[in-house]
Amino acid sequence: MIPTVDLDAWRAGDTTVGPAVDDALQHAGFLLVTGHGVTDALRAELRAAARRFFALPASVKQEYAVRIGGRGWLPPGVEANGLVEGTVTPPDLKESFAIGPETSTGDPAVDDVWFPPNVWPAEVPELHAAASRYLAAMTAVSQDLLELCADSLGQERDALTRLARHSTWTFNINRYPPLAEVGEPEPGQYRIGPHTDFGTVTVLDREPGVGGLQVDVDPGGWVDAPYDPAALTINIGDLLEHWTGRRWRSGRHRVLPPQASAPQEELMSLVFFYELDHDAVVTPLEPPVGRVAGLDPVVSAPFLKERLDAISV
């Protein structure tokens, strides 16, 4: 139900990749991908730098604190992803460090929301260099994924990438503290509550754990996400679901709370949300490719902003 596809095989013309992608995104909205070209060494280097930042005293991290949509440290308690589904839920049990593109448009009304300046902690200077290299790799992978998505539906390969020349991507490094640190979760509290992502593709480099990622699969409901240390986990978001005329399913998922069976388990996820240009107009595909006829076009920025505002505590 959640297959592993090889980007190298697709680039080489393997015609079995497209149908596998189409089927997976109809039922789960998730894939694993290999052939992505992101080295284990780079992933480990970035994680090590991030762990050094998160290990700083809270009083130091507070100097870099921001709210959702900002660049810097998102402290525990500022985000509850379940709110986007209308579920009253306690805050998610995580802290994050957020980074975004440094390609301002020159329009303050746009740049203040989508291209604010990044904040790099002076205490961990190596974070900037490692993140910059990793983000260049993520951008390249995401562009390939958008082409793969278009190709899988028989569309022109640049149908999506031509709308992502000035992408409003966001990168979150999420730390999920252990039970021994956060204490017993409140009823209905998760490391990340049930939700779908908002944009096109999310590229996730994750660590496995008993309090890890689960995916809502149709049919069947919640299942533990498969894990392969060599693969990246991919899910699609609401905007891409809309573009496909709801043929594909925005990948609903959650991260379980820390478990009593592993009270010292600490996990870290590297989460790259790739988005289109802030002013990209997304026109849904009509049947027979799309599943629902007559859906209205949407503009990327307000579509995303409405959802981002919904998860702020």
N, C-alpha and C positions, 0 to 999 in steps of 0.2 A: 504493500500500500504506500510506503514511503521508500522509493527506490534510490539507489545510488547511480548517478549518471556521470559519465566521463567527458569533461569538456574537450579534452584532446581528441577523443573519438568523434565528437560532434564537429569539431573544426576540420577533421580529416574527411568528413562527408558521411559518417555513419548514419544511415537513415532510420535506425531503430531508436535513436535518442529522442527525437521529436515526439513520437507517440507515447513514449514512457513519461515524458514531461507532461504532456497533455492529460494523461490519465491521472497522474499523481496530483496535479494541481486542481483537477475536478473534485477529488475525494478528500484531500488533506490540506492542500495548499503548501505542502512541504516537500523538499528534496534533500538528498545529500549529493554533493558534487566533489569529484576528484579531478585531477588534471588542471587545478586552479593556479598552480605555479607559486603559491605563497609558501615560503620555506618554514620548516619547523623552527629553525633558529630565530627567524624574525618574530614569529609568534611568541616564542619563549622570552626573547629579549624585551618585548613590549610588556608582557605579563609581569616580568621581574621588576621593571621600572614602575609599573602601576602599583604593585604590591608595596614598594617602598613609599609611594605617595600615601596610600591608604593607611600605612603603619604610622604616619605622623600623628602627633597629638591633635585632638579635635580643635584645640584653640588655634593651631597653625593652619589646619585645613579650612577653618572658618574664614580666613583671609581671602579664600578663593571661592566662597560659597555663592551660589546663584540659584535662581528658580528655574523651573522647566522652561526650555527655550534659550537659556543662557549658556555661556561657555565657562566651564570650571566645575567646581565640586557641587554635586547635588546631595545634600546631607540626608540621612535617614528621616523619613516622615514627610517628605515634600511631594510624594507621588503615590497614586493609587490607581493602577491601570484598570481595575474592575469598574471604576466609575464610568468609563466610556461605554459600558454596556448597561448603565443605569443601575448597577448593583451598589448599594451602600456598603462600603468595605473599609476596614482599617488600612492605614498606609502600608505600602509594600515594604518588606524586610530587606532593604538593600541600601547601599550608597553607590554613587556613580561619579564618574568624571566625564564631562561632555566636551567634545571638540567639533568644530564645524569648518566649512570652507572659508578660505581667506581670499575670496574673489568678489569684492564688493561691486555693486552696480553703479555707485555714485548717487543713487536716490536714497536719501536718509529714511524715508518711509518704508522702503524695502529693506535696506541694509540693517536697520535697527532690529528687525524681526528675524531675518533670514541669514544675515551675514555679519553678526556682531563680532568684535575681535576675540580671538582665542586668548586664554589665560594660561600661562605656563608656570608651574610652581618652581621658584628659585631653588627650593630645597632638593629637587630631583631634576637637575638639568637634562639628564639623559632621556627623560620622558618625551621631550620635544622631538629629538632626533629619531627615536624609535617609532613614535607615532607617525611622523611624517613619511617614513619609508613604508610603514604598514598601510597607511591611507592611500598612497599611490598605488599599491598593489590591489587594495579593495576597489578603488575606482575602476581599474582595468577589468577586474573580475565582474563587477556589476555591469559594465558596458557589455561584456560578453553575455551575461545572463539576460539582459534586455533583448539582445539580438537573438539568443536562443528562444526566448519566449515568443517573439514575433515569428520566427521561423517555424516554431512548433504549431502555429495556427495558420500557416500558409500565407503570412503577410510579408511585406517587404522587410528585409532584415533591419533597416534603420527606422522602422515605423515608430519606435519608442526612443531610440538613441538621438534622433534628430530633435526631440523635445527635451533633451538632457544635456545641452551644451553649456549651461550655467547652473548646474545642479545645486539644489538646496540640501544636500546630504547632511546627516548628523551621525556622529560616532560616539557611542556611550561605552565606557568601560564599567561594567557592573560588578561590584563586590557583594556577595551574599554571605553575611557573617554567620558564624556557627551558633548553634543553639546555646552553647555555654556563654556566649556574649549577649545575645538578645533576649534570652529567657523564653518562657512558654508563649507561643504565638496566641494572639487573640482569636476567638471564633471567626472563621472566614478569612483569616489573614494568610497571605502567601508571600514568598519571596518576590514574585510578580503575579498579580491577580489575573484571572482569565480575561483575555482580550484578543483582538486582532491588531496587527500593525496598520499603519495608515497610508503608506505610500506605494512604491512599486515593489522592489525586492529588498529583503533584509538578509545580510550575509553575517552568519553567526559562527564564531569560533568559541566553542564551549568546553567546559570540563564536566565529566559525568559524575553523578552522585545520587544518593538516595533521595535527596531533596532537590531533584533536578527537573529538567524540561519534560513536560507532557504536551501532547498534541491531541486535539479533538478531531477524530477521523470519522468520515461518513462512509459506511455505517460503522457503528461500534463504540463511539464515544471516546473517552480519554484513554490514551495509551502512552507508555514511556517512549520518548523519541529515540529512535535508533542512534547509536553512536559509533563512529569510526574515527580514530585519532588522525587519520590521514585526510579526512574529508571535512569540508565546510558544510554547515547546515544552512539551508536556504528556505525562506518562506516568502510568500507574496502578501501584499497588503491590500487595503481597501481600494486604493486608486487603480491598481492593476486589475482587481476583480471588476471594477466598474468599466474599465477599458474593454474587457472581454465580454461585455454584455452579460455578466454574471455566469458565464460558462465556467470560469475558474473560481475557486473558493479562497477567499482571504484566510490565511492559516491561523485558526484560533488556537491559542496555546496559553500555558501558565507555567510558572516555576514553583514547585512545591515548597512549603515551609521547611525549615530545618527539622530533621526527624530525631526523635528520642534515641533511635538505634545508632545514630552517628552524631553525638553532641558536639564533636570538634570539627565537623565537616564545614570547610570554607571553600566556596567556589567563586570563580571569576570568569565572566563572559565578555568577549570582545564583540560588540554589536554595531554593525555598520548599516544604517538605514539609507538606502539610496533613493533619491527623489528626483523628480523632473524639475525643469526650470520653474521659478515661482509663478510665471505668467503663462505656463504651458496650458493649452486648451486640450482636454482629453475627450475625444469623441468616441462613444462606445461602438463596438463592432455590432452590426446588425445580424440577425439570423440569416443563414444557417450556422455561421461561426458563433456569433453571440447567442445566448439562450433567451434573452428578454429583449423584445423589440421596443423602440421608442424611448429609451433612456436618454435623458438630457446630457449634453456636454457639460463638463465641469472645469473650473480653473484650479490648478494645482494648489496655490497658496491658501486661498480660503477653505478649500476642502480639507487640507491638513491642519490649518490653524484651529478650526472648530473642534477637531479631535484632540489636539494637544491641550487646548484650554480645559477640556472635559476631565483630564486625568490629574490636574493640579489640585493639591490639597491646600 
